[in-house]
Amino acid sequence: MNICVFGAGYVGLVQAAVLANVGHSVLCVEADEGKRALLEAGGMPISEPGLQGLVATNCMEGRLRFSGDLVDAVNHANVHFIAVGTPSDAKGSADLTFVYEVVKGIAQVAERDQLIINKSTAPVGTADAIHQTMCEVLRARGRSEIQVDVVSNPEFLKQGAAVSDCQRPDRIIIGSSNPKSIEVLQELYAPFNRNREKIMVMDRRSAELTKYAANCFLATKISFMNEMANLSELFGADIEAVRRGIGADPRIGYDFIYPGCGYGGACFPKDVSALKASAQSADYEPAILAAVESVNETQKRKLGHSVQAFYSGDLRGRVIALWGLAFKSNTGDMRGAPSRTLMEHLWSAGATVQAFDPEAMPECRRLYGERADLRLASSKEQALVGADALVVVTDWQSFKAPDFALIRQTLGDAVVFDGRNLYDPHVMKRHGLKYFSIGRQPV
């Protein structure tokens, strides 16, 4: 099948590479010339395990190519995937500017019937609006005989595991009531639907809401556990024991109930905000979503307050080592990352940050540039040199079993603030380290 994917971000590039890998001919359209040139030269604009090799193989074998030519793209494909960004606007709603640029562009040059598959996360009713917009442009061109159908096909990829999630999806949601379009999508996804039936067909609006509901529920679990962690500290309980106790209940499970310093990333913050804004536009106040968002923003400030409290409110001249800048491990993405809230807090209080992250250092430089109170270290050990305290912000594998004796010897005040509860408090005490974590009593 000839496929066009608009957008070479996390969703689009992964989807394009995985579809090409099962034999489809895929043209990935990217408007950013720099990103397109990087991809054509074999580089990667994002850090995602397994993606670079998959892209390289399918480009070399001729199933995947990149273009900025809209006419070429529309002529190439039987199916068009929209996978462009939908960032939050100033009011928290999803900004659909890039989506409408794509659909209007397709409608301006289309010479045959069009099947549009929307994978961009967008508010309920967006697929209907896309259909209406394309029909209006086609009528204005005098080409109203061209038929258009729009399918909502949300993605459920986790950054850091996007390739495996795309290759082995746990569900494939097709939002459509058009039998012909459903049949095309069933054929397209057949290679991913072999060991059990994963395809779920529903109407477009239900598919759109399913995407938001999934992310908002997961964000709710995280914020709930962070609130329980705060209560654990208040009542003298241990949140790790609480987590094990409730996770054993199969109705709850262990996924997404790890307490920490708040969630970030490209999806959860903007999706909670967007669904809340959509509800408010319909004169409904979504109290749970508002609470999830509020708890998370408070939690992202927790580490900064803990460090400041340890130093009796005075951080002037202090050097704080940070392990982790990305919002989660196995990605270089810092969108909404707790590290950003923490660093900005420390800087405002007069501290210098000495940071290391396996993947997010270039993104940190892009975001903050050169500044005297930010030093980017070459290793996690180098980040400790000359520092007074260590804050662990991201749960990278390489941070989970460090040399505690080296930490004790290197840090000026032998104190660790653990935003991911990676370490055993008793082990930290045995190594002579003062230790503060989330939802556990300090040692």
Steps between C-alpha positions, in 0.01 A plus 500: 500500500626853423491711815583859583577608856494873573740582782834345600468538877467224759172370361546559129857378463441187706175420317663558160798276580289218643254501209789499252660213688202271430513577126297815437643779283514800731569864423554710812434871448689741725470875449811580708784501247767452766328196650438357154864545399612332822276200434612469139861501620428214742472711815226499761310809623382308809642244739294181491643148551508293181374775271819602322576147378142446387498825301841429345405148391174602336651803328780283361249240377284768335182467705541827691591844371463861610364799314377856539304492174125501565401411143742206500352383831136519396568331167700223669253380758173312527491582871615819676596493867500831689755479782593862564527674835201637690668706774311685771399856423500785753167383645599133527299384199656294221641721225392339171686742271731233357212254450300749294806603299535138391133436420460825307818424310376154403165639388669771290687247284287181516389357166335182630302371800679542833520283812640698794613321816544735794756380754564846648346528845214745456176595676177312449343615176828566318447223242161651417660843466777363277239347271307825481813706433616274217157502337489881517841532332405247232173686428692827474723331240196376308594139584210397721482165319814390690390288795664538842486275804674564831583229754611559859781255576662610828849391600592348836879518489725545802811709445798276556302196380325646195642259242403186693159650586438570131618157387306316771198717584266391778206652312435664161210742512323588175257788535276477195152400386604461135529127409744565212737702719480244779592228252804699380621549857446134583715405202764759588530377859469127425872433568452634855179311567603139453526336844171639633232745396625846598285715272216687667258686272298789640368837391746785444410700810531200728843425353613859563376494858659158560844649438445782748333274754795258494767764558296690757430182696870412511583855607234466770666186636834683522355804674300280736815314607687826545223622727520174698878551520447842655258347751754228577755762593243680714383187683839328534416223251713352219353554153696206357324264739168665413575464127568128535190455711260662254677376187432140602131569441441396136240774466779753558824336381857625525520712185513877543485493880863594561524823699745762380566862421215538250425398143606689188548428133320571177169332584375497858528871581348623176233230480374562854499872424328457163224271628441736792474793258261307275278418796498861617406617150191280536422665837612198700757533779715181504598496869715186483703626203555834673620319813734273300659804337526691828655209692756449224606864490541497878697175488746640244592770753555250783870427439592867484321568828670199663847617397430853614362381835812290563712812458269706724371697205840631384635349177725789401834366380394135526580257219234233448571190291208373288477149365243507223354773280256307277144463626550120504772251415575383143420835342664839457169686531480777763149623426330554836791329675521533881869582452405831342283603794777397739782676316305822466419487873864445593621778272248746641631418849861567399629143449707360214386178329747236388305249289543176308255305284585219253281646222358844588815714515455646146138585578604669825753713309233588246253603769730693731807591296822601669456630853738525794272313740461194274784252448448189290725216616652228287388219734292443809819479704628828358175670599584425866838674497480825694131451580344535844202271440359256244144497366383199296228607259478231227495123548772405250631145539854631542392693811351203684816340640755779548818501705359623830845527657607731218187713547576525874862597440427751222197698618575786734199429722450128428129547435282343228149604399340215304205604285443145373550286814780305334692417817446314827504746794682247721775454240541877474529530878758220510711696251482813715273691263216725610207392285167659408255325267130520407246373752756340733648624822842669465810323629 
